[in-house]
């Protein structure tokens, strides 16, 4: 099943947090991969690995998998 978010919303699949060269407070930010974007999203694309604000996401289940939905403004950076 394909998810098509409206407006500036993005669908994220949470990534497992790994040790990295930079420290991000784990309780306030999460890491994920963009699976789908709304038509008004400009700064990220499907497949990008990102950091997002944890308290600004809604989670939902589809086909026995958990996904996150959040506005583009809650994405705080890309992971390269």
N, C-alpha and C positions, 0 to 999 in steps of 0.2 A: 504494500500500500504506500502511496506517495503522499507526503504532507506538503501543502502549499500554504505557508503563513501569509496573513494579510499585512498590509501597510509596511511598517519598519521592523517587524518581528523576525526573529531568527529561531530555528530549531537546532538544538545542540545535543550531541551525544557526549556525556561526561567521559573524560579520560582519567585513567588512574594517575594520581599525583606521584611524580618521581622526583628524586633529588636532582637539583639543578644548580647552576652557577649563581643564580639569584634567589633571594628569599622573598616569598610573598606570604602574607598572613593567611594560613590555610582556612581559617574559619570565615573569612570575609570574601575570598576569591576562590574560583575553581578553574580547572582547565577542561577544555572540551574541543570537539571538532564540529564545525558548521556542516549540517546536513541539508538545510534548506533555508532560503532567504525570501523575504517579502519583496514586492516590487519597488519599494521605496528605499531599500538598503543600498548604500553607496560605497562604504569603506571596507567591506569584507565580502568574501565569496565562498561558495560551497567548497569544502575541503580544507579551509583555513583552520589551523590550530590556534586557539584563542584563550585568553584569560577573561573571566566574566565575574560580575558581582553576584555572590551567592544569594543574598537576600532579595534580589530583584528577579528571580526566576520562578516559574511555575512548572511543576513536573507533571507528566502524564504518561500513561502506559498505552502501548499499541503493539499488537502481535507479540506479547510477552516480553517486550523491551521497554525500558524507561527512557524517556526523552525530556529535554528541558525546553521551555519557550520563554523568550525574553526579548525586550526591545533592543535594537542596535545600540542605543546609548548605554546599555549595561555591559557591553563588551568593552573592556578597558585596554586591550592590546592583543597583538598577534605574537605567536611563538614561532620563531624561526629555527 
